[in-house]
Amino acid sequence: EYHDTRRISTQTSVYHSGGSPTRSSSRMPSGTLYVTHLTEDGVDRRFIQQQVGHECDSSTAIYTHVSDDFMNTALHKALAPAFSGV
């Protein structure tokens, strides 16, 4: 999947500063916001893991606090094939 490098660079700067171009502010630490925003924007998990310097994906997962909407959408996408013939 192709990602626009200029867009990623801009978003990375915003996320590292603890802000968000499209989401309301939160009380989460900036590192947690960074990982969460990248995850919700569909950035590859391995890329995120490397960006934050984690050896294990499970460490990165600790810092990911995705929204309920994101979780519901991801669950729906994962289960849709199983229920498409029902």
Secondary structure, DSSP 8 states (H G I E B T S, - for coil): ----HHHHHHHHHHHHTT--SSS---SS-HHHHHHHHHHHTT--HHHHHHHHT-SSHHHHHHT----HHHHHHHHHHHHHHHHTT-
